[in-house]
Structure formats: structure tokens, C-alpha cells
Amino acid sequence: MKSLRGFVLAVVLVSSVGQATEAEPMPPHVTFTLKSELLKEQRRINVYLPPGYAEAKNTRYPVLYMPDGGEQEDFPHVATTIDTAIRAGEMRPLILVGIENTERRRDMTGPTQVDSDREIAPRVGGSRAFRNFIGDELMPQVRRRYRVTQETAIIGESLAGLFVVESFFLQPGLFGTFIALSPSLWWNQEELVRSAGARLRSRPTPKGTLFLASAGDDVGPEVGRLAEALQANAPTGVRWKYEPRPELLHGNIYRSMEAKVLREAFAPEAAKTAP
């Protein structure tokens, strides 16, 4: 087990997620910066608007938030996938909000009691502050700038997937749909997995959708144990799905699955109209 966990950690550290080596083509988008009082830094935000947004002035759209959302990170391929699917009529139009990283391993991880976890970066354990930034600073800014509905979702892979799962348990009302691809659930000796049953049973108003997937070379056992906890304890208001993909790798699961997962999460229907 120790050697397997070491291998998974090595994969996370050398993963190309969020580390594109050259510019990728991407659909037209807008960029703004937001000075965060909570994080004490300026954050760069990339926003994809669906085809026809400017003309459909009475139409509102759901919002998909993504960590690793810089132009040199995962924003280009996710935005391209979404734009292609919308234009093909395979997906509802939506707004994509990409959050560019500053200190990725700080923002995506919660507290840990494991010494080797703390070695992955100078600072870790900042996920609560990052989540507060999203909910208290970024989301209000997005609502002011764009025509949005109340429907929200978040997608992330690896450590960003860990952040997605942690958000599902610790602040379930922040998003309606949580998509976690190969989430790094080994963090803090699988604390999120170990506490999942109790957290699910204690939810006062259970709701939300959680999608989980794992590749063949990473966190299959951990995600499988989380799926078992969901099977045993998830309230009826919580919808969830686990899709193991042993033929995929940690390095390609995001690009391999994003089209399918997003088409399912935002299946076509009439766009919502502003009152």
C-alpha cells in the first residue's frame, strides 16, 4: 500500500494537469482580474460565454466553475469541448468560469496530519479559504457581470478533484453538481473517505449530484471505498455515480472523459429565460 501511494503521489506531482507546455487553441473568451481580500492576492479569471449570448439578452445560463482554469492550464480543452458540444446541440448552453492558479497545492488541499502530504508544497491546507473566495467573492462578481441562473457546477481532476469532493461534503450548497475525475482521496490518510458515511447521514437537507471517476493507475481503491460509503449512506436526495475507467491513465482521464461527463450533466433542454 505504501509503495502504491508513493506512485500515486509521484503521478500527481509530475502530472501535466494545469501545466500546458504551449498555447492550445480555444474559443473566444473574456478575462478579468479580481482582487481577493480573503486570499490577499489578485486572481485571474477566464470566462467562456456560449454562442448567441450577446444577442439573447433575456436568457440566463447555468455556470460551470473550474479550478486549474488558466489559459495555460485546463481551460482551453474544457472550453473547446463545451463550445463544440453546444454548437452540435449535444449540451445546454452554459457559462464556463476558469480560475487560474497561483498556489495550486495550497488551494486544493485541506488540513492534513500526514508529514509526507505536507512535503508536496511550501504551503498546503488552504482549501477552506479558496472555497470562501469562490462563494463570497467570485460568485457574486459572476452574478453581477453575467446573466446566470441559480444552477451551478464544478469540475476538477487530481488535487482539484479532491477539492471538488471536499466541497461536496463540507459545503454542499455551494454547487448543485460536483464532478471529480481521479480525485486525490489519499490526502490525510483518506479522511474524506473515512468520514463520508457520517457526513452523509448528518446532512439536514440532502441534495446535489456527485460524479466520480478513476483511472487505472491512480486512486481506484480509494474512490471505490467512497462509492461504497455512498451506496450505504447517501440520502435519496443525493444523486451520485462512480465510473471506474481502468483503461485510462491519470494523465489522460480529464480529456478522455470531459465530453461524456459534461454532456450528461448538462443534457439539452430549453434555456432558462430571465423574468
Backbone as CSV, one residue per row, in Angstrom:
resi,resn,N_x,N_y,N_z,CA_x,CA_y,CA_z,C_x,C_y,C_z
1,MET,0.826,-1.206,0.000,0.000,0.000,0.000,0.858,1.253,0.000
2,LYS,1.929,1.231,0.799,2.789,2.407,0.864,3.426,2.704,-0.479
3,SER,3.891,1.634,-1.181,4.532,1.869,-2.474,3.539,2.377,-3.505
4,LEU,2.291,1.876,-3.455,1.265,2.341,-4.384,0.956,3.801,-4.137
5,ARG,0.817,4.179,-2.842,0.538,5.569,-2.544,1.677,6.470,-2.998
6,GLY,2.906,5.998,-2.854,4.041,6.784,-3.318,4.003,6.985,-4.815
7,PHE,3.574,5.940,-5.547,3.470,6.060,-7.000,2.412,7.080,-7.382
8,VAL,1.256,7.013,-6.697,0.174,7.961,-6.995,0.630,9.381,-6.711
9,LEU,1.338,9.593,-5.596,1.832,10.926,-5.280,2.786,11.408,-6.349
10,ALA,3.652,10.518,-6.832,4.579,10.909,-7.890,3.837,11.308,-9.149
11,VAL,2.761,10.575,-9.470,1.955,10.913,-10.645,1.361,12.297,-10.497
12,VAL,0.842,12.608,-9.291,0.248,13.919,-9.057,1.280,15.017,-9.235
13,LEU,2.494,14.799,-8.731,3.496,15.846,-8.765,4.027,16.108,-10.166
14,VAL,4.058,15.077,-11.018,4.598,15.281,-12.363,3.494,15.413,-13.398
15,SER,2.239,15.331,-12.961,1.122,15.394,-13.893,1.155,16.671,-14.708
16,SER,0.734,16.561,-15.953,0.692,17.732,-16.826,-0.555,18.566,-16.600
17,VAL,-1.454,18.132,-15.678,-2.667,18.905,-15.411,-2.283,20.310,-14.998
18,GLY,-2.855,21.286,-15.706,-2.585,22.676,-15.379,-1.211,23.143,-15.801
19,GLN,-0.505,22.333,-16.634,0.856,22.693,-16.997,1.071,22.551,-18.502
20,ALA,0.193,23.107,-19.299,0.339,23.031,-20.744,1.658,23.667,-21.176
21,THR,2.390,23.005,-22.070,3.706,23.494,-22.448,3.646,24.525,-23.563
22,GLU,2.581,24.557,-24.342,2.449,25.564,-25.389,0.978,25.914,-25.545
23,ALA,0.727,27.039,-26.171,-0.642,27.545,-26.255,-1.527,26.583,-27.035
24,GLU,-2.686,26.305,-26.494,-3.680,25.478,-27.170,-4.730,26.383,-27.787
25,PRO,-5.322,25.960,-28.897,-6.452,26.731,-29.430,-7.620,26.670,-28.461
26,MET,-8.381,27.740,-28.405,-9.544,27.774,-27.520,-10.566,28.739,-28.091
27,PRO,-11.812,28.595,-27.703,-12.843,29.501,-28.214,-12.636,30.919,-27.688
28,PRO,-13.265,31.905,-28.318,-13.209,33.273,-27.786,-13.710,33.296,-26.341
29,HIS,-13.081,34.113,-25.522,-13.457,34.220,-24.126,-13.021,35.580,-23.607
30,VAL,-13.441,35.909,-22.405,-13.043,37.161,-21.777,-12.280,36.848,-20.497
31,THR,-11.455,37.790,-20.096,-10.636,37.614,-18.897,-10.754,38.855,-18.019
32,PHE,-10.893,38.631,-16.714,-10.837,39.756,-15.790,-10.036,39.346,-14.558
33,THR,-9.585,40.325,-13.804,-8.861,40.051,-12.571,-9.707,40.483,-11.383
34,LEU,-9.557,39.760,-10.299,-10.342,40.011,-9.103,-9.405,40.057,-7.905
35,LYS,-9.394,41.178,-7.232,-8.566,41.311,-6.038,-9.293,40.655,-4.872
36,SER,-8.690,39.615,-4.321,-9.328,38.864,-3.252,-8.847,39.346,-1.891
37,GLU,-9.791,39.808,-1.091,-9.461,40.178,0.287,-9.255,38.929,1.140
38,LEU,-9.937,37.847,0.797,-9.820,36.616,1.567,-8.478,35.930,1.344
39,LEU,-8.012,35.919,0.095,-6.749,35.256,-0.233,-5.558,36.200,-0.198
40,LYS,-5.844,37.496,-0.090,-4.785,38.509,-0.054,-3.935,38.477,-1.317
41,GLU,-4.589,38.356,-2.468,-3.886,38.326,-3.743,-4.870,38.613,-4.859
42,GLN,-4.346,38.852,-6.031,-5.173,39.076,-7.216,-5.307,37.772,-7.980
43,ARG,-6.537,37.456,-8.412,-6.774,36.223,-9.160,-7.259,36.544,-10.571
44,ARG,-6.777,35.773,-11.510,-7.129,35.938,-12.919,-8.224,34.934,-13.260
45,ILE,-9.292,35.418,-13.875,-10.473,34.613,-14.170,-10.735,34.629,-15.684
46,ASN,-10.913,33.457,-16.269,-11.240,33.319,-17.686,-12.687,32.858,-17.824
47,VAL,-13.433,33.506,-18.702,-14.869,33.231,-18.833,-15.218,32.941,-20.289
48,TYR,-15.783,31.763,-20.512,-16.336,31.411,-21.825,-17.839,31.663,-21.789
49,LEU,-18.330,32.393,-22.790,-19.757,32.649,-22.938,-20.281,31.857,-24.130
50,PRO,-21.460,31.253,-24.022,-21.949,30.370,-25.081,-22.318,31.121,-26.350
51,PRO,-22.393,30.428,-27.471,-22.799,31.069,-28.725,-24.153,31.753,-28.567
52,GLY,-24.266,32.973,-29.082,-25.517,33.704,-29.030,-25.763,34.442,-27.739
53,TYR,-24.800,34.426,-26.823,-25.002,35.093,-25.526,-25.322,36.585,-25.703
54,ALA,-24.566,37.257,-26.542,-24.747,38.706,-26.699,-26.119,39.054,-27.261
55,GLU,-26.640,38.209,-28.135,-27.923,38.505,-28.779,-29.115,38.106,-27.901
56,ALA,-28.968,37.036,-27.127,-30.093,36.527,-26.325,-30.145,37.262,-24.995
57,LYS,-30.551,38.509,-25.028,-30.407,39.383,-23.866,-31.351,39.055,-22.716
58,ASN,-32.353,38.216,-22.936,-33.259,37.829,-21.863,-33.009,36.408,-21.366
59,THR,-31.960,35.797,-21.855,-31.674,34.407,-21.495,-30.586,34.337,-20.434
60,ARG,-30.829,33.474,-19.436,-29.853,33.228,-18.384,-29.284,31.814,-18.526
61,TYR,-28.097,31.608,-17.991,-27.384,30.361,-18.220,-26.816,29.790,-16.917
62,PRO,-26.733,28.455,-16.830,-26.022,27.850,-15.705,-24.531,28.157,-15.797
63,VAL,-23.835,27.987,-14.676,-22.406,28.298,-14.616,-21.632,27.066,-14.152
64,LEU,-20.592,26.747,-14.902,-19.655,25.685,-14.531,-18.356,26.340,-14.097
65,TYR,-17.964,26.117,-12.849,-16.703,26.639,-12.325,-15.632,25.564,-12.436
66,MET,-14.410,26.007,-12.709,-13.318,25.035,-12.780,-12.042,25.608,-12.179
67,PRO,-11.461,24.943,-11.174,-10.072,25.204,-10.802,-9.172,24.777,-11.962
68,ASP,-7.891,25.068,-11.875,-6.976,24.791,-12.997,-7.481,25.476,-14.249
69,GLY,-8.059,26.678,-14.092,-8.766,27.327,-15.188,-7.997,28.391,-15.931
70,GLY,-6.648,28.318,-15.912,-5.857,29.289,-16.648,-5.738,28.950,-18.122
71,GLU,-5.323,29.922,-18.915,-5.151,29.710,-20.357,-4.019,28.737,-20.658
72,GLN,-3.074,28.581,-19.745,-2.002,27.605,-19.893,-2.273,26.365,-19.038
73,GLU,-3.494,26.236,-18.564,-3.873,25.096,-17.734,-4.957,24.294,-18.460
74,ASP,-6.064,23.998,-17.797,-7.084,23.155,-18.414,-8.220,23.917,-19.083
75,PHE,-8.227,25.230,-18.987,-9.313,25.999,-19.580,-9.457,25.778,-21.089
76,PRO,-8.373,25.764,-21.876,-8.555,25.637,-23.325,-9.304,24.380,-23.756
77,HIS,-8.918,23.211,-23.227,-9.577,21.999,-23.729,-10.983,21.835,-23.173
78,VAL,-11.244,22.306,-21.951,-12.607,22.236,-21.429,-13.521,23.198,-22.181
79,ALA,-13.050,24.417,-22.421,-13.854,25.384,-23.169,-14.132,24.895,-24.592
80,THR,-13.132,24.303,-25.224,-13.312,23.776,-26.579,-14.336,22.659,-26.594
81,THR,-14.252,21.741,-25.631,-15.214,20.642,-25.545,-16.633,21.171,-25.369
82,ILE,-16.799,22.141,-24.487,-18.124,22.707,-24.236,-18.655,23.432,-25.466
83,ASP,-17.832,24.244,-26.094,-18.260,25.004,-27.271,-18.679,24.058,-28.392
84,THR,-17.901,23.007,-28.607,-18.216,22.032,-29.652,-19.546,21.346,-29.379
85,ALA,-19.764,20.946,-28.124,-20.995,20.230,-27.772,-22.217,21.140,-27.866
86,ILE,-22.088,22.382,-27.449,-23.219,23.318,-27.533,-23.594,23.553,-28.985
87,ARG,-22.608,23.785,-29.825,-22.891,24.059,-31.241,-23.490,22.851,-31.950
88,ALA,-23.187,21.648,-31.446,-23.745,20.433,-32.031,-25.109,20.080,-31.453
89,GLY,-25.596,20.884,-30.504,-26.881,20.606,-29.879,-26.842,19.443,-28.912
90,GLU,-25.650,19.083,-28.447,-25.491,17.933,-27.555,-25.420,18.338,-26.085
91,MET,-25.533,19.624,-25.828,-25.347,20.115,-24.465,-26.048,21.459,-24.332
92,ARG,-26.622,21.719,-23.168,-27.236,23.020,-22.923,-26.170,24.119,-22.907
93,PRO,-26.489,25.286,-23.415,-25.550,26.402,-23.303,-25.272,26.736,-21.842
94,LEU,-24.026,27.048,-21.557,-23.647,27.419,-20.195,-22.484,28.397,-20.237
95,ILE,-22.194,28.966,-19.082,-21.042,29.848,-18.909,-19.965,29.070,-18.156
96,LEU,-18.748,29.108,-18.659,-17.619,28.440,-18.013,-16.736,29.491,-17.355
97,VAL,-16.457,29.304,-16.075,-15.604,30.228,-15.326,-14.356,29.484,-14.868
98,GLY,-13.227,29.835,-15.448,-11.966,29.195,-15.111,-11.150,30.043,-14.157
99,ILE,-10.685,29.433,-13.080,-9.905,30.135,-12.054,-8.438,29.757,-12.225
100,GLU,-7.625,30.707,-12.643,-6.204,30.435,-12.849,-5.498,30.230,-11.513
101,ASN,-4.562,29.317,-11.488,-3.846,29.005,-10.250,-2.815,30.066,-9.883
102,THR,-2.595,30.205,-8.588,-1.433,30.913,-8.055,-0.594,29.916,-7.245
103,GLU,-1.199,29.337,-6.207,-0.568,28.249,-5.449,-1.536,27.068,-5.438
104,ARG,-1.436,26.241,-6.451,-2.419,25.177,-6.665,-2.528,24.229,-5.470
105,ARG,-1.392,23.750,-4.967,-1.433,22.740,-3.907,-1.862,23.324,-2.572
106,ARG,-1.722,24.613,-2.411,-2.279,25.283,-1.228,-3.793,25.316,-1.322
107,ASP,-4.322,25.748,-2.471,-5.750,25.975,-2.622,-6.562,24.690,-2.683
108,MET,-5.995,23.611,-3.211,-6.771,22.405,-3.473,-6.781,21.427,-2.306
109,THR,-5.999,21.659,-1.276,-5.869,20.692,-0.186,-6.412,21.241,1.112
110,GLY,-7.007,20.333,1.896,-7.426,20.676,3.236,-6.327,20.370,4.235
111,PRO,-6.603,20.540,5.514,-5.607,20.228,6.540,-5.210,18.756,6.485
112,THR,-3.999,18.447,6.924,-3.530,17.072,6.953,-2.647,16.844,8.161
113,GLN,-2.688,15.611,8.665,-1.820,15.201,9.760,-0.658,14.346,9.262
114,VAL,-0.535,14.208,7.952,0.467,13.314,7.351,1.669,14.132,6.901
115,ASP,2.834,13.808,7.418,4.042,14.579,7.109,4.350,14.576,5.617
116,SER,4.198,13.427,4.958,4.529,13.360,3.531,3.574,14.195,2.689
117,ASP,2.336,14.378,3.143,1.410,15.269,2.437,1.952,16.701,2.432
118,ARG,2.470,17.117,3.561,2.947,18.499,3.693,4.180,18.773,2.839
119,GLU,4.833,17.724,2.367,6.060,17.892,1.584,5.804,18.239,0.125
120,ILE,4.546,18.210,-0.313,4.293,18.437,-1.738,4.384,19.909,-2.126
121,ALA,4.369,20.811,-1.140,4.416,22.243,-1.447,4.809,23.006,-0.194
122,PRO,5.334,24.227,-0.369,5.658,25.042,0.806,4.450,25.309,1.691
123,ARG,3.272,25.448,1.076,2.050,25.691,1.844,0.944,24.779,1.335
124,VAL,0.255,24.113,2.239,-0.894,23.279,1.899,-2.013,23.598,2.888
125,GLY,-3.185,23.004,2.651,-4.278,23.137,3.612,-5.123,24.374,3.479
126,GLY,-5.105,25.027,2.320,-5.845,26.278,2.156,-7.183,26.158,1.465
127,SER,-7.745,24.964,1.387,-8.971,24.779,0.607,-10.157,25.556,1.169
128,ARG,-10.230,25.705,2.477,-11.358,26.446,3.053,-11.340,27.896,2.581
129,ALA,-10.168,28.524,2.614,-10.070,29.916,2.163,-10.388,30.025,0.677
130,PHE,-9.930,29.053,-0.115,-10.194,29.079,-1.556,-11.682,28.910,-1.825
131,ARG,-12.328,28.034,-1.075,-13.768,27.838,-1.244,-14.536,29.098,-0.843
132,ASN,-14.094,29.751,0.216,-14.733,31.009,0.614,-14.536,32.089,-0.450
133,PHE,-13.363,32.085,-1.079,-13.124,33.023,-2.184,-14.138,32.788,-3.302
134,ILE,-14.348,31.541,-3.652,-15.296,31.232,-4.722,-16.708,31.675,-4.335
135,GLY,-17.153,31.276,-3.135,-18.526,31.549,-2.737,-18.811,33.000,-2.389
136,ASP,-17.848,33.661,-1.743,-18.112,35.002,-1.217,-17.603,36.132,-2.110
137,GLU,-16.648,35.849,-2.982,-16.083,36.903,-3.820,-16.293,36.651,-5.312
138,LEU,-15.978,35.450,-5.776,-16.066,35.194,-7.214,-17.507,35.051,-7.679
139,MET,-18.306,34.245,-7.014,-19.677,34.042,-7.461,-20.482,35.338,-7.509
140,PRO,-20.419,36.197,-6.502,-21.129,37.478,-6.617,-20.653,38.313,-7.794
141,GLN,-19.364,38.266,-8.084,-18.839,39.006,-9.228,-19.393,38.442,-10.538
142,VAL,-19.456,37.125,-10.642,-20.007,36.493,-11.845,-21.483,36.852,-12.001
143,ARG,-22.218,36.852,-10.890,-23.650,37.211,-10.964,-23.851,38.653,-11.391
144,ARG,-22.945,39.525,-10.998,-23.064,40.932,-11.402,-22.713,41.127,-12.878
145,ARG,-21.744,40.385,-13.365,-21.238,40.604,-14.718,-22.041,39.877,-15.797
146,TYR,-22.648,38.740,-15.451,-23.245,37.893,-16.483,-24.658,37.473,-16.102
147,ARG,-25.429,37.077,-17.105,-26.787,36.619,-16.904,-26.757,35.135,-16.551
148,VAL,-26.970,34.835,-15.290,-26.836,33.461,-14.822,-28.114,33.003,-14.130
149,THR,-28.315,31.695,-14.116,-29.364,31.087,-13.307,-28.773,30.716,-11.951
150,GLN,-29.562,30.050,-11.135,-29.074,29.554,-9.844,-28.346,28.221,-9.981
151,GLU,-28.326,27.657,-11.178,-27.700,26.347,-11.384,-26.182,26.494,-11.490
152,THR,-25.469,25.786,-10.634,-24.010,25.851,-10.637,-23.424,24.449,-10.589
153,ALA,-22.207,24.326,-11.106,-21.487,23.061,-11.074,-19.999,23.359,-10.962
154,ILE,-19.225,22.336,-10.608,-17.772,22.457,-10.541,-17.157,21.166,-11.059
155,ILE,-16.033,21.302,-11.763,-15.327,20.145,-12.298,-13.844,20.264,-11.958
156,GLY,-13.226,19.129,-11.604,-11.802,19.138,-11.303,-11.223,17.739,-11.345
157,GLU,-9.908,17.679,-11.545,-9.195,16.398,-11.640,-8.004,16.407,-10.698
158,SER,-7.647,15.238,-10.177,-6.489,15.073,-9.302,-6.682,15.881,-8.014
159,LEU,-5.757,16.767,-7.663,-5.948,17.570,-6.453,-7.176,18.474,-6.572
160,ALA,-7.460,18.960,-7.778,-8.695,19.734,-7.968,-9.918,18.850,-7.753
161,GLY,-9.816,17.574,-8.112,-10.891,16.629,-7.819,-11.067,16.421,-6.325
162,LEU,-9.950,16.388,-5.600,-10.012,16.328,-4.135,-10.791,17.520,-3.603
163,PHE,-10.491,18.706,-4.118,-11.199,19.914,-3.699,-12.688,19.806,-3.999
164,VAL,-13.035,19.236,-5.141,-14.448,19.068,-5.503,-15.150,18.158,-4.500
165,VAL,-14.530,17.019,-4.177,-15.153,16.087,-3.233,-15.251,16.714,-1.849
166,GLU,-14.194,17.386,-1.413,-14.231,18.046,-0.116,-15.365,19.074,-0.068
167,SER,-15.544,19.822,-1.145,-16.622,20.821,-1.206,-17.990,20.147,-1.139
168,PHE,-18.128,19.000,-1.782,-19.380,18.246,-1.745,-19.762,17.896,-0.311
169,PHE,-18.781,17.529,0.498,-19.068,17.151,1.876,-19.143,18.345,2.832
170,LEU,-18.259,19.319,2.656,-18.171,20.398,3.633,-19.065,21.589,3.323
171,GLN,-19.360,21.838,2.066,-20.237,22.953,1.703,-21.111,22.546,0.524
172,PRO,-21.996,21.583,0.748,-22.766,21.006,-0.359,-23.675,21.988,-1.071
173,GLY,-24.062,23.075,-0.415,-24.947,24.024,-1.059,-24.274,24.976,-2.020
174,LEU,-22.950,24.933,-2.085,-22.230,25.883,-2.937,-22.451,25.587,-4.415
175,PHE,-22.546,24.307,-4.762,-22.791,23.887,-6.148,-23.909,22.860,-6.162
176,GLY,-24.553,22.744,-7.312,-25.564,21.714,-7.463,-24.989,20.411,-7.978
177,THR,-23.934,20.508,-8.806,-23.300,19.335,-9.404,-21.807,19.394,-9.152
178,PHE,-21.255,18.258,-8.718,-19.838,18.143,-8.397,-19.246,17.024,-9.264
179,ILE,-18.234,17.348,-10.076,-17.617,16.365,-10.965,-16.149,16.226,-10.572
180,ALA,-15.765,15.043,-10.103,-14.408,14.794,-9.622,-13.795,13.631,-10.390
181,LEU,-12.788,13.922,-11.200,-12.107,12.911,-12.002,-10.790,12.547,-11.319
182,SER,-10.643,11.284,-10.970,-9.462,10.791,-10.256,-9.070,11.706,-9.089
183,PRO,-10.003,11.960,-8.172,-9.695,12.844,-7.043,-8.642,12.224,-6.127
184,SER,-7.751,13.043,-5.619,-6.631,12.565,-4.794,-7.098,12.265,-3.372
185,LEU,-7.915,11.242,-3.225,-8.542,10.930,-1.951,-7.588,10.316,-0.943
186,TRP,-6.361,10.038,-1.336,-5.366,9.556,-0.374,-4.972,10.644,0.620
187,TRP,-5.296,11.896,0.339,-4.895,13.018,1.184,-5.347,12.812,2.630
188,ASN,-4.453,13.086,3.567,-4.721,12.977,5.007,-5.266,11.604,5.375
189,GLN,-4.597,10.579,4.850,-4.971,9.183,5.142,-6.446,8.912,4.836
190,GLU,-6.868,9.390,3.671,-8.230,9.149,3.184,-9.299,9.688,4.144
191,GLU,-9.058,10.820,4.749,-10.010,11.357,5.728,-11.395,11.551,5.133
192,LEU,-11.479,12.029,3.884,-12.788,12.242,3.274,-13.534,10.926,3.069
193,VAL,-12.786,9.874,2.761,-13.407,8.557,2.586,-13.876,8.028,3.938
194,ARG,-13.015,8.127,4.936,-13.328,7.577,6.254,-14.513,8.283,6.916
195,SER,-14.668,9.556,6.656,-15.744,10.319,7.296,-16.995,10.429,6.437
196,ALA,-16.985,9.832,5.254,-18.081,10.031,4.302,-19.426,9.578,4.853
197,GLY,-19.473,8.397,5.457,-20.744,7.887,5.955,-21.376,8.810,6.972
198,ALA,-20.592,9.233,7.948,-21.119,10.115,8.987,-21.565,11.450,8.406
199,ARG,-20.789,11.990,7.483,-21.157,13.275,6.887,-22.462,13.159,6.108
200,LEU,-22.627,12.073,5.368,-23.849,11.897,4.587,-25.064,11.740,5.496
201,ARG,-24.905,10.988,6.566,-26.032,10.768,7.478,-26.419,12.021,8.229
202,SER,-25.498,12.965,8.369,-25.781,14.165,9.157,-26.321,15.322,8.335
203,ARG,-26.473,15.146,7.033,-26.949,16.250,6.201,-28.385,16.611,6.541
204,PRO,-28.653,17.886,6.867,-30.023,18.281,7.213,-30.955,18.325,6.012
205,THR,-30.479,18.803,4.884,-31.301,18.872,3.672,-30.509,18.266,2.522
206,PRO,-30.465,16.959,2.452,-29.616,16.296,1.459,-30.068,16.544,0.031
207,LYS,-29.136,16.976,-0.785,-29.390,17.151,-2.200,-28.052,17.294,-2.906
208,GLY,-28.088,17.365,-4.241,-26.864,17.529,-5.010,-26.531,16.292,-5.817
209,THR,-25.663,16.492,-6.805,-25.232,15.419,-7.692,-23.714,15.333,-7.652
210,LEU,-23.197,14.123,-7.476,-21.757,13.883,-7.433,-21.400,12.841,-8.476
211,PHE,-20.447,13.182,-9.360,-19.927,12.221,-10.328,-18.468,11.959,-10.012
212,LEU,-18.096,10.665,-9.910,-16.735,10.249,-9.607,-16.213,9.339,-10.702
213,ALA,-14.923,9.459,-10.992,-14.277,8.548,-11.930,-12.839,8.336,-11.477
214,SER,-12.269,7.201,-11.856,-10.865,6.920,-11.545,-10.212,6.237,-12.732
215,ALA,-8.912,6.487,-12.884,-8.127,5.852,-13.937,-7.514,4.547,-13.411
216,GLY,-6.835,3.840,-14.302,-6.287,2.545,-13.927,-4.990,2.611,-13.155
217,ASP,-4.349,3.783,-13.107,-3.041,3.875,-12.460,-3.028,4.792,-11.258
218,ASP,-4.220,5.099,-10.699,-4.175,6.055,-9.593,-5.037,5.658,-8.407
219,VAL,-6.210,6.253,-8.247,-6.929,6.186,-6.975,-8.166,5.297,-7.017
220,GLY,-8.158,4.269,-7.851,-9.301,3.374,-7.940,-9.756,2.810,-6.604
221,PRO,-8.846,2.263,-5.774,-9.279,1.713,-4.481,-9.929,2.756,-3.572
222,GLU,-9.346,3.953,-3.508,-9.888,4.991,-2.650,-11.274,5.448,-3.118
223,VAL,-11.405,5.660,-4.429,-12.700,6.097,-4.954,-13.726,4.980,-4.814
224,GLY,-13.274,3.739,-4.975,-14.176,2.604,-4.770,-14.715,2.558,-3.354
225,ARG,-13.864,2.835,-2.373,-14.324,2.851,-0.977,-15.299,4.002,-0.735
226,LEU,-15.066,5.135,-1.384,-16.017,6.236,-1.256,-17.356,5.854,-1.876
227,ALA,-17.316,5.168,-3.004,-18.558,4.722,-3.642,-19.328,3.765,-2.735
228,GLU,-18.618,2.917,-2.009,-19.275,2.006,-1.067,-19.963,2.792,0.046
229,ALA,-19.306,3.850,0.529,-19.916,4.684,1.563,-21.153,5.391,1.031
230,LEU,-21.093,5.845,-0.211,-22.256,6.480,-0.824,-23.391,5.480,-0.992
231,GLN,-23.069,4.280,-1.417,-24.077,3.249,-1.613,-24.811,2.941,-0.308
232,ALA,-24.068,2.945,0.785,-24.644,2.575,2.076,-25.340,3.738,2.781
233,ASN,-24.921,4.967,2.494,-25.366,6.083,3.331,-25.991,7.268,2.598
234,ALA,-25.876,7.337,1.289,-26.360,8.526,0.585,-27.868,8.668,0.720
235,PRO,-28.364,9.815,1.179,-29.811,10.044,1.240,-30.407,10.051,-0.164
236,THR,-31.708,9.898,-0.231,-32.357,9.813,-1.543,-32.195,11.094,-2.349
237,GLY,-32.012,12.226,-1.685,-31.854,13.487,-2.407,-30.498,13.671,-3.041
238,VAL,-29.553,12.804,-2.706,-28.210,12.889,-3.276,-28.099,11.913,-4.437
239,ARG,-27.841,12.435,-5.615,-27.625,11.598,-6.792,-26.128,11.443,-6.991
240,TRP,-25.671,10.231,-7.283,-24.244,10.034,-7.467,-23.995,8.895,-8.451
241,LYS,-22.790,8.930,-9.017,-22.381,7.897,-9.967,-20.876,7.734,-9.881
242,TYR,-20.423,6.491,-9.890,-18.994,6.207,-9.928,-18.691,5.400,-11.176
243,GLU,-17.737,5.878,-11.958,-17.356,5.200,-13.199,-15.859,4.900,-13.188
244,PRO,-15.477,3.672,-12.828,-14.059,3.306,-12.921,-13.656,3.122,-14.379
245,ARG,-12.522,3.682,-14.752,-12.039,3.564,-16.125,-10.594,3.022,-16.113
246,PRO,-10.434,1.725,-15.885,-9.089,1.149,-15.742,-8.235,1.253,-16.998
247,GLU,-8.859,1.490,-18.151,-8.091,1.601,-19.395,-7.473,2.989,-19.564
248,LEU,-7.888,3.947,-18.739,-7.352,5.294,-18.824,-6.232,5.501,-17.817
249,LEU,-5.494,6.593,-17.973,-4.395,6.941,-17.085,-4.688,8.264,-16.400
250,HIS,-3.990,8.499,-15.295,-4.142,9.765,-14.582,-3.900,10.947,-15.524
251,GLY,-2.947,10.796,-16.424,-2.575,11.885,-17.307,-3.543,12.156,-18.443
252,ASN,-4.495,11.235,-18.713,-5.413,11.488,-19.835,-6.894,11.370,-19.476
253,ILE,-7.207,11.104,-18.211,-8.618,10.883,-17.862,-9.453,12.145,-18.041
254,TYR,-8.887,13.313,-17.756,-9.656,14.565,-17.887,-10.118,14.752,-19.330
255,ARG,-9.172,14.749,-20.252,-9.526,14.975,-21.656,-10.358,13.827,-22.221
256,SER,-10.151,12.625,-21.710,-10.875,11.465,-22.232,-12.336,11.448,-21.797
257,MET,-12.643,11.997,-20.621,-13.988,11.858,-20.067,-14.808,13.142,-20.061
258,GLU,-14.174,14.289,-20.244,-14.906,15.545,-20.042,-16.112,15.682,-20.963
259,ALA,-15.984,15.273,-22.222,-17.102,15.433,-23.152,-18.304,14.618,-22.701
260,LYS,-18.087,13.370,-22.359,-19.179,12.496,-21.921,-19.811,12.994,-20.638
261,VAL,-18.980,13.339,-19.667,-19.493,13.747,-18.360,-20.282,15.046,-18.463
262,LEU,-19.771,16.016,-19.188,-20.449,17.301,-19.293,-21.725,17.203,-20.123
263,ARG,-21.729,16.345,-21.118,-22.959,16.142,-21.884,-24.046,15.534,-21.000
264,GLU,-23.669,14.655,-20.090,-24.642,14.062,-19.169,-25.120,15.097,-18.146
265,ALA,-24.197,15.883,-17.615,-24.552,16.851,-16.576,-25.420,17.979,-17.110
266,PHE,-25.218,18.340,-18.375,-25.966,19.449,-18.985,-26.664,18.974,-20.247
267,ALA,-27.445,17.935,-20.087,-28.192,17.388,-21.218,-29.090,18.466,-21.813
268,PRO,-29.292,18.457,-23.136,-30.033,19.540,-23.798,-31.460,19.702,-23.272
269,GLU,-31.844,20.947,-23.090,-33.209,21.326,-22.789,-33.321,22.809,-23.078
270,ALA,-34.506,23.340,-23.033,-34.697,24.755,-23.339,-33.947,25.627,-22.345
271,ALA,-33.224,26.643,-22.817,-32.522,27.558,-21.937,-33.508,28.321,-21.063
272,LYS,-33.105,28.624,-19.827,-33.984,29.363,-18.937,-34.010,30.837,-19.326
273,THR,-35.139,31.452,-19.159,-35.314,32.840,-19.595,-35.481,33.751,-18.387
274,ALA,-34.850,34.904,-18.472,-34.954,35.881,-17.377,-36.371,36.382,-17.257
275,PRO,-36.814,36.685,-16.030,-38.188,37.207,-15.852,-38.309,38.612,-16.418
